[in-house]
Amino acid sequence: MTTDLSGSQHGGTSGLRKLLLLLLVGLPLGLLGAEGAMRLASAAKGDAYDSEAARVELREQRSRLLDPLPRPGGDEAEAPGETKKHSPIVHPFFGTDTLGSLERLGLNLRERSAREPGKLRVVVLGGSVAGLFGLSGARHLRESLHELPEFADTTIEFMTYARGGHKQPQQLLRLSHLLALGMRPDVVINLDGFNEVALANKNHSMGMHPTYPSYSHWMKFARNLGQDEEQHARVVAAEVAKARLVEELDDALASAWLRSAIYAHFAESRIAERRLAYEAARDDYLDALDVESLPPGVLGPKFEGTSKDAIRESIVLWMECSRQIQVLCDAYDIRYLHVLQPTLHDVGAKPVTPEEKKKGRISELWLEGVRVGYPLMRAGGEVLASEGIAFYDATQVFADVRESLYYDNCHFGNRGNELLADAIAERLAPLLVR
């Protein structure tokens, strides 16, 4: 009897050991198999996972979050260390800028020098989509141009002066200022469109003139914001949500597991959830600002009309600013390419994936701006092209792309920037070869 019990216990222990051994061996093999399957699926879609590209994209997303929210009464939270150079500041000409931009413009004298043989300087203008393109898409655009015999040995330098939230006439004013300081680029690429209609509609809803700087960005520098307890609580909630988003990005950037496509997938999902929470808290704070108590002129002249009228007004300005950029470029023998950027919620612009649908939630005001404004901008672009402006409607560049490109309602990652760069290269090359 004892022997039977002993044998039974021994057999049970042996079985448990085998099960543990199978788990120890099988789990890593299973994870490796899942990792391989995910990489193969991504590669089949033409978007092979690249951990370094993922890291660059996360850094880009983080850089857009470094501007501090204003506290009631206008006191700015101080950004520590290196992040300070990314903090937005009020600017007398452009509405907003960054400390880093001012330092670079003041110290980098080579950007003002005369043109040099064998060198091509390209200035990129626009909002945050153009800013991200200047970081990752520009590299791919440079490679595409180097494949042309005419530019095989040319040094191609990109100078990005796009800023988050900028919309016309900020691009025009930026170029005018750069030229007045003595900069002589060879090419200007203006990549814009979304902000002109989405942010203009937001402006209108808040009683701000549609052609004024973005309400959400400009109001960070309005000094009479009210100091009641409810508004203070909204500021705190937005700051907490923002800190959690930055923490999630920092955790992903610091993790050695970012080499794994599986880890990156789940990290991106967590980041998307944190971003949506932050954007909701931020909008709650900005929408509650007491605009009636602002100093005269902060919101611009009173605009009479509907939201559709405001969107149309912004597009009229957008077209006129492009014409004036062309005049400036002609005066200084600069090649100009105006690109209407693609955006997720433009009907027919892209097959929206479930992941993009989840991450790409958009406010009704922004959505109305896109749905009303983009058809009008396409028509306006045709008018500009008929007048001799090199206008490229890039709104359909992702029309046949079924993989996920967008990580929120208007910004796309490295793969999207590469596809856009290829399309821009086709339009830019004929302008440069003469």
Secondary structure, 3 states (H helix, E strand, C coil): CHHHHHHHHHHHHHHHHHHHHHHHHHHHHHHHHHHHHHHHHHHHCCCCCCHHHHHHHHHHHHHCCCCCCECCCCCECCCCHHHHHHCEEEECCCEEEEHHHHHHHHHCHHHHCCCCCCEEEEEEEECHHHHHHHHHHHHHHHHHHHCCHHHCCCEEEEEECCCCCCCCCHHHHHHHHHHHCCCCCCEEEEEECHHHHHHHHHHHHCCCCCCCCCHHHHHHHCCCCCCCHHHHHHHHHHHHHHHHHHHHHHHHHHCHHHHCHHHHHHHHHHHHHHHHHHHHHHHHHHHCCCHHHCCCCCCCCCCCCCHHHHHHHHHHHHHHHHHHHHHHHHHCCCEEEEEECCCCCCCCCCCCCHHHHHHCCCCHHHHHHHHHHHHHHHHHHHHHHHCCCCEEECCCCCCCCCCCCECCCCCECHHHHHHHHHHHHHHHHHHHCC
